[in-house]
Amino acid sequence: MSVPSGERQPLVWLMQRTDAAGGVTVIMDALLEHLQSRRAWRVEKVVQRDQGTSRTQRRLPRWRRAALDVAAAARLARSLASDRPDLVLTFTPAFGTATAWLARRYGGRTVLSHHLQRDAIGRLASRAVALGERHALFAATIACSHAVAADFPETRSLEVVVNGVPDVREGADESADRAWLAASHGVPMGPPIAFAAGRLAPVKGYPVLIDALPSAPEWHLVIAGDGSERGALEARAQALGVAERLHLLGRVPGPVAWSLMRCADAYVQPSRAEGLSLALLEAFAMGAVVAASPIPPNREVVAPGDVGLLVADDPVAWAAALRRLRDEPGLGSTLRARARAAYEGAYREARMLEGYERVLARVLAGPR
């Protein structure tokens, strides 16, 4: 987009502490491309540390991590003083609060975007956000779901911009089907499969699915993702005698995961905390049979219209849900149609990007 000669382009930072957070990174990249194509702004993506550095630092002693955080804050202060962005959109609560304080000193504005429930961001970050709101450090605050918004009642200027995803049906790898699973990962062709996609971390709740397998003897569980809990999950399955029905694929490309959502008999998400899962919305787009935990963000999108099954964090409940899907074949077809309709009605990526653009434009047009 062209700018009149002599007119200064506003500098906008899209800032994240680390690019290890998958969903937020996806949103940032999409928003960067969207804004650069539609607005006469200088839009830059700013990441304080990359994924590899973040993993290395997690293994360091606490005092060493604290020292590195102080050094990162000093670098941020220097960058802000040098570049003086007109607006910073930050996806990191605690670091974002520090950014807002530093930016305000020269007249810059900060928009904070929440992508996790309050319990999941940690006590320190929660206190930092409350402090920032008390001192009116944020020009606006965005929440990725109504459930997340409800967790931050102290927010002065809040807008819900519900997460969205592109129509991943168009990019799904159709070769990643049941035959591919059998040939590449030894998943039998006949029995029903429950598929999950996400990092192997405690917050994802995968142990409850493994604990449900003994009471759902026909089902196989296939998980795409990797992480620190891989060994613990394998050991749990071995102890319960269901190791041959647990298939950990490791990381797979997005198009493969999307295709598996469609060909699986159920897409399962037993998460214990989310903001609004992009993987869940991708499952909607693929017309998957969705079964998810009843945490508020999941309930917000699954309950209206009975888009899927909400299942308590209990192995008995999950086994019952899987048996129901097996015993009621017509239920799966109904849920597939409802999931796709929900995506088309509310969760397209373009709607989310336009929501962010609207908030940022309003802030830039306001007083410094």
Backbone hydrogen bonds, N-H to C=O, Kabsch-Sander energy under -0.5 kcal/mol:
donor,donor_aa,acceptor,acceptor_aa,energy
7,E,4,P,-2.1
12,V,10,P,-0.6
12,V,42,R,-3.3
13,W,87,L,-2.7
14,L,44,E,-3.0
15,M,13,W,-0.7
15,M,89,L,-3.0
16,Q,46,V,-2.4
19,D,49,R,-1.0
21,A,18,T,-0.7
22,G,20,A,-1.0
25,T,21,A,-2.2
26,V,22,G,-2.1
27,I,23,G,-2.1
28,M,24,V,-2.9
29,D,25,T,-2.4
30,A,26,V,-2.1
31,L,27,I,-2.7
32,L,28,M,-2.7
33,E,29,D,-1.9
34,H,30,A,-2.2
35,L,31,L,-2.9
36,Q,32,L,-2.2
37,S,33,E,-1.4
38,R,34,H,-0.9
39,R,35,L,-2.6
41,W,39,R,-1.3
42,R,10,P,-3.0
43,V,41,W,-0.9
44,E,12,V,-2.7
44,E,42,R,-0.5
46,V,14,L,-2.8
46,V,44,E,-0.5
47,V,45,K,-0.5
48,Q,16,Q,-2.0
49,R,17,R,-1.5
54,S,50,D,-2.3
55,R,51,Q,-2.2
56,T,52,G,-2.1
57,Q,53,T,-2.5
58,R,54,S,-1.6
59,R,55,R,-0.6
59,R,56,T,-1.1
60,L,57,Q,-1.6
65,R,61,P,-2.2
66,A,62,R,-2.5
67,A,63,W,-2.0
68,L,64,R,-2.1
69,D,65,R,-2.2
70,V,66,A,-2.1
71,A,67,A,-2.1
72,A,68,L,-2.4
73,A,69,D,-2.4
74,A,70,V,-2.0
75,R,71,A,-2.1
76,L,72,A,-2.4
77,A,73,A,-2.4
78,R,74,A,-2.1
79,S,75,R,-2.4
80,L,76,L,-2.7
81,A,77,A,-2.3
82,S,78,R,-2.0
83,D,79,S,-3.2
84,R,79,S,-0.5
84,R,80,L,-2.1
86,D,11,L,-1.4
87,L,11,L,-1.8
88,V,109,R,-2.4
89,L,13,W,-3.3
90,T,88,V,-0.7
90,T,111,V,-2.8
91,F,15,M,-2.1
96,G,92,T,-2.8
97,T,93,P,-1.8
98,A,94,A,-1.7
99,T,95,F,-2.2
100,A,96,G,-2.5
101,W,97,T,-1.9
102,L,98,A,-2.2
103,A,99,T,-3.1
104,R,100,A,-2.1
105,R,101,W,-0.9
106,Y,103,A,-1.3
107,G,104,R,-0.8
108,G,103,A,-2.7
109,R,86,D,-1.9
111,V,88,V,-2.9
112,L,140,A,-1.8
113,S,90,T,-2.7
114,H,112,L,-0.5
114,H,142,I,-3.4
117,Q,274,E,-0.7
120,A,117,Q,-1.1
121,I,117,Q,-0.8
121,I,118,R,-1.0
122,G,118,R,-0.6
126,S,122,G,-2.1
127,R,123,R,-2.3
128,A,124,L,-2.3
129,V,125,A,-2.4
130,A,126,S,-2.1
131,L,127,R,-2.4
132,G,128,A,-2.6
133,E,129,V,-2.5
134,R,130,A,-2.1
135,H,131,L,-1.7
136,A,133,E,-1.4
137,L,132,G,-2.8
139,A,110,T,-2.6
140,A,110,T,-0.9
141,T,157,S,-2.6
142,I,112,L,-3.1
143,A,159,E,-1.9
144,C,114,H,-1.7
149,A,145,S,-2.1
150,A,146,H,-2.0
151,D,147,A,-0.6
151,D,148,V,-1.2
152,F,149,A,-1.7
155,T,152,F,-1.6
159,E,141,T,-2.4
161,V,143,A,-2.3
161,V,159,E,-0.6
162,V,160,V,-0.6
163,N,144,C,-1.7
165,V,347,Y,-2.3
168,V,166,P,-1.7
170,E,167,D,-1.6
171,G,168,V,-0.9
172,A,168,V,-1.0
172,A,169,R,-0.5
173,D,255,P,-2.1
174,E,172,A,-1.1
176,A,173,D,-2.0
177,D,175,S,-1.7
181,L,177,D,-2.4
182,A,178,R,-2.2
183,A,179,A,-2.4
184,S,180,W,-3.0
185,H,181,L,-2.1
186,G,182,A,-1.0
187,V,181,L,-1.5
194,A,220,H,-2.9
195,F,193,I,-0.5
195,F,266,A,-3.1
196,A,222,V,-2.4
198,G,224,A,-2.5
200,L,226,D,-1.2
201,A,199,R,-1.6
204,K,201,A,-1.9
205,G,202,P,-1.6
208,V,205,G,-1.1
209,L,205,G,-0.5
209,L,206,Y,-1.0
210,I,206,Y,-1.6
211,D,207,P,-2.6
212,A,208,V,-0.9
213,L,209,L,-0.9
213,L,210,I,-0.8
215,S,212,A,-1.1
216,A,213,L,-1.5
219,W,216,A,-1.5
220,H,192,P,-2.1
221,L,245,R,-3.1
222,V,194,A,-2.9
222,V,220,H,-0.5
223,I,247,H,-2.5
224,A,196,A,-2.7
225,G,223,I,-0.6
225,G,250,G,-1.4
229,E,200,L,-2.2
230,R,227,G,-1.4
233,L,229,E,-2.5
234,E,230,R,-2.3
235,A,231,G,-2.4
236,R,232,A,-2.1
237,A,233,L,-2.3
238,Q,234,E,-2.2
239,A,235,A,-2.4
240,L,236,R,-1.7
241,G,237,A,-0.5
241,G,238,Q,-1.0
242,V,237,A,-2.6
243,A,237,A,-0.7
245,R,242,V,-2.0
246,L,243,A,-1.2
247,H,221,L,-2.8
247,H,245,R,-0.5
248,L,246,L,-0.5
249,L,223,I,-2.6
249,L,247,H,-0.8
250,G,223,I,-0.6
250,G,225,G,-0.7
256,V,253,P,-0.7
257,A,253,P,-2.1
258,W,254,G,-2.8
259,S,255,P,-1.6
260,L,256,V,-2.2
261,M,257,A,-1.9
262,R,258,W,-1.3
263,C,259,S,-2.1
264,A,260,L,-1.8
265,D,193,I,-1.5
266,A,193,I,-1.1
267,Y,289,V,-4.0
268,V,195,F,-2.6
268,V,266,A,-0.6
269,Q,291,A,-2.3
272,R,203,V,-3.1
273,A,203,V,-0.7
281,L,277,S,-1.6
282,E,278,L,-2.5
283,A,279,A,-2.1
284,F,280,L,-1.8
285,A,281,L,-2.4
286,M,282,E,-2.0
287,G,284,F,-1.7
288,A,283,A,-2.5
290,V,288,A,-0.8
291,A,267,Y,-2.5
292,A,309,L,-2.9
293,S,269,Q,-2.5
298,N,295,I,-0.5
299,R,295,I,-2.7
300,E,296,P,-2.4
301,V,297,P,-0.9
301,V,298,N,-0.7
302,V,298,N,-2.4
303,A,299,R,-1.8
306,D,303,A,-2.5
307,V,302,V,-2.4
308,G,302,V,-0.6
309,L,290,V,-2.6
311,V,292,A,-2.9
311,V,309,L,-0.5
314,D,312,A,-2.6
318,W,314,D,-2.2
319,A,315,P,-2.6
320,A,316,V,-2.1
321,A,317,A,-2.2
322,L,318,W,-2.4
323,R,319,A,-2.3
324,R,320,A,-2.3
325,L,321,A,-2.1
326,R,322,L,-1.8
327,D,323,R,-2.7
328,E,324,R,-2.0
331,L,328,E,-1.7
332,G,328,E,-0.8
333,S,329,P,-0.9
334,T,330,G,-1.8
335,L,331,L,-2.6
336,R,332,G,-2.3
337,A,333,S,-1.8
338,R,334,T,-2.1
339,A,335,L,-2.5
340,R,336,R,-2.0
341,A,337,A,-2.0
342,A,338,R,-2.3
343,Y,339,A,-2.1
344,E,340,R,-2.3
345,G,341,A,-1.8
346,A,342,A,-1.9
347,Y,342,A,-0.5
347,Y,343,Y,-1.9
349,E,165,V,-1.6
351,R,348,R,-0.6
352,M,348,R,-1.2
353,L,349,E,-2.5
354,E,350,A,-2.3
355,G,351,R,-1.5
356,Y,352,M,-2.1
357,E,353,L,-2.5
358,R,354,E,-2.2
359,V,355,G,-1.8
360,L,356,Y,-2.6
361,A,357,E,-2.6
362,R,358,R,-1.9
363,V,359,V,-2.2
364,L,360,L,-2.6
365,A,361,A,-1.8
366,G,362,R,-0.7
366,G,363,V,-0.9
